[in-house]
Amino acid sequence: MAISASLGTAGLKQGVCTSTTRPTAPFEGQMIYETDTDMVAVWNGTAWRYIAATTPTNGTVLQVQQTVLNTTTSTTSASVVDVSGFSVSITPKSTSSKVLVTVNLTVGFGSADDTYFNLVRGSTTIAIGSGGTNNNSAFRRGNIISDTGMDTVTIVFLDSPATTSATTYKMQYGTRVGTLYVNRRGSDTAFVTSSTITVQEIAG
C-alpha cells in the first residue's frame, strides 16, 4: 500500500502539500494543509473545501453566533432595562479581533411616546451618541406609529472588545410613557414576529 506524504527534514509530513499537489485519490473527510495558500482544506466526497486559514487575513470572518427571539416581551420602565432573552455570547480567538454586531429588533407601541434603546457589551453601553440630554444607541417616537403598527430598530456596529474571554452582547430598552413591546404590536398579539442579534468575529 502506497502512502502519499511530503518528506522534510523533520520526517514524513502527512497531509502537507500545495494547492497543485493535493492527493489524487482522497477519501471523504481527508484533511490537508496547503503550504502555498496557508489554508486547511477537507475533501467532502466530491470537492476540496477550504475550512480555515492558519493565519487569517484582516477582515476574515472567524465565527458567527446568533440569538433569535421569537416570543413577546414588554416594558413600562422609564430607565433602560434588558430585553428579556435577547443576548448573544461570543469568545474571540484573538485580542486583535473585532466583533460585528447586527441587531434587528421589532417593536410595537402601546400608547408609548419617547422610546430608547441601548446596545451593551457586558455592562458597557456601546454605539451611543454624545452631547445630548439623553445619549442612546437608537430612538423611536412611538406616537408616530399607531398601536396597530410595528417598527424595526436596526443597529450595525463594529466593536473592539480586545479580549479572548466570553463576551455577551445584549439590548436594553425603555419608554418615557406607556408600554413598549417586542415582537408584537401595541394593540394585541394578532401579529407576532421575531428579532435577531448576530455577532461575527472579524480578524484584525
Buried (B, 14 or more C-beta within 10 A) or exposed (E): EEEEBEEEEEEEBEBBBEBEBBBEEBEEEBEBBBEEEEBBBBBEEEEBEEEEBEEBEEEBEBBEBEBEBEEBBBBEEEEBEBBBBBBBEBEBEBEEBBBBBBBBBBBBBBEBBBBBBBBBBBEEBBBBEEEEEEEBBBEBEBBEBEBEBBBEBEBEBEBBBEBEEEBEBBBBBBBEBBBBBBBBBBBEEEBBBEBBBBBBBBBB
